[in-house]
Amino acid sequence: MEIGLVQYNPAWEDKAGNRERINRLLAKEHSEAEVLIFPEMTLTGFTMEASDFAEGLFDESFKYFSGLAIEKKSHVLAGIIESKENKFYNSLLHINKTGELAKVYRKIHPFSYSTEDKHYARGTEIVASKIEGWNTGFSICYDLRFPELYRHYAKERAELIAVIANWPVTRIEHWRTLLKARAIENQCYVAGVNRTGNDPALKYNGFSSVFDPMGNEIIFSEDKEKILTAEISIEKVRETREKLPFLDDIFLI
């Protein structure tokens, strides 16, 4: 399966402008990826103004990404600020190739260091979805620091885990190391998609990456706005787990 990591520089809190930015990038960089993965809070940047930008699941952002999925004949994984029952969530949508909402993952670990927990409710459920036969687990940014979440995906035998993020330059080596660790310990592909550019407080340099089940980095890009594509093999996941059956020895979860 070919996956596409859409690494771009979103304008701050500008949904319309960011739709145009994404359209230009997709037009410029040809991709036949079966999955397109976008950064966290794809159309706003990592804003704490939740009430100003929150939407229902099927509002303008869903409609935009649904249209992209249909046009590109790809699954889409994108981040929105979701309004639900008088609460706001930092959410990841899985939209399938026919433009339908397949699954919603709500970030379990709001980033308390930046007061995200004061503005967003926390999700409570791990969420996996079938994508072209791949059991795919979802996570968002700060989740990456909590390996127990990914162990649950390993217990469910996820073959691919997607991490969408706004992860700053100052801690980028943590991002890279943790992506690799999550791939090694769970013997699966891990695809991490990060943004580039600046917001009012922080600088970002991408380093969107894909690691294979042995922890080998098979693609990455620093700073550039681009669509990184990688071919991943479900057989490699199965072979690794058969040859090295470490997941059978998890006892604490």
PEDA-V229393 format. One record per backbone hydrogen bond with DSSP energy under -1.0 kcal/mol. CO is the residue of the C=O (numbers start at 1). NH is the residue of the N-H. If there is no record, write none. Layout:
co: (CO | CO)
nh: (NH | NH)
//
This chain:
co: (1 | 2 | 3 | 4 | 5 | 5 | 7 | 8 | 11 | 14 | 15 | 16 | 17 | 18 | 19 | 20 | 21 | 22 | 23 | 24 | 25 | 34 | 35 | 36 | 37 | 41 | 41 | 44 | 45 | 48 | 50 | 55 | 56 | 59 | 60 | 61 | 62 | 63 | 64 | 65 | 66 | 67 | 68 | 69 | 69 | 75 | 76 | 77 | 78 | 80 | 81 | 82 | 84 | 87 | 88 | 89 | 90 | 91 | 92 | 93 | 94 | 94 | 95 | 96 | 100 | 103 | 105 | 107 | 110 | 111 | 111 | 112 | 115 | 116 | 116 | 127 | 129 | 131 | 134 | 135 | 135 | 136 | 137 | 139 | 140 | 141 | 142 | 143 | 146 | 147 | 148 | 149 | 150 | 151 | 152 | 153 | 154 | 159 | 160 | 161 | 162 | 163 | 164 | 168 | 169 | 171 | 172 | 173 | 174 | 175 | 176 | 177 | 178 | 179 | 180 | 181 | 182 | 183 | 189 | 190 | 191 | 192 | 193 | 195 | 197 | 202 | 203 | 204 | 205 | 208 | 209 | 210 | 211 | 212 | 216 | 219 | 221 | 222 | 226 | 228 | 230 | 233 | 234 | 235 | 236 | 237 | 238 | 239 | 240 | 244 | 245 | 246 | 247)
nh: (232 | 34 | 230 | 37 | 7 | 228 | 226 | 196 | 14 | 18 | 19 | 20 | 21 | 22 | 23 | 24 | 25 | 26 | 27 | 28 | 29 | 75 | 4 | 77 | 6 | 44 | 45 | 13 | 47 | 50 | 54 | 83 | 59 | 63 | 64 | 65 | 66 | 67 | 68 | 69 | 70 | 71 | 72 | 73 | 74 | 36 | 95 | 38 | 93 | 91 | 55 | 89 | 87 | 84 | 121 | 82 | 107 | 80 | 105 | 78 | 102 | 103 | 76 | 99 | 96 | 94 | 92 | 123 | 112 | 114 | 116 | 115 | 118 | 119 | 120 | 138 | 136 | 134 | 131 | 159 | 160 | 129 | 162 | 164 | 143 | 144 | 145 | 146 | 149 | 151 | 152 | 153 | 154 | 155 | 156 | 158 | 157 | 189 | 137 | 191 | 139 | 193 | 141 | 171 | 172 | 175 | 176 | 177 | 178 | 179 | 180 | 181 | 182 | 183 | 184 | 185 | 186 | 188 | 161 | 211 | 163 | 209 | 165 | 206 | 204 | 199 | 169 | 197 | 223 | 221 | 192 | 218 | 190 | 215 | 212 | 210 | 207 | 224 | 7 | 5 | 3 | 237 | 238 | 239 | 240 | 241 | 242 | 243 | 244 | 246 | 248 | 249 | 250)
//
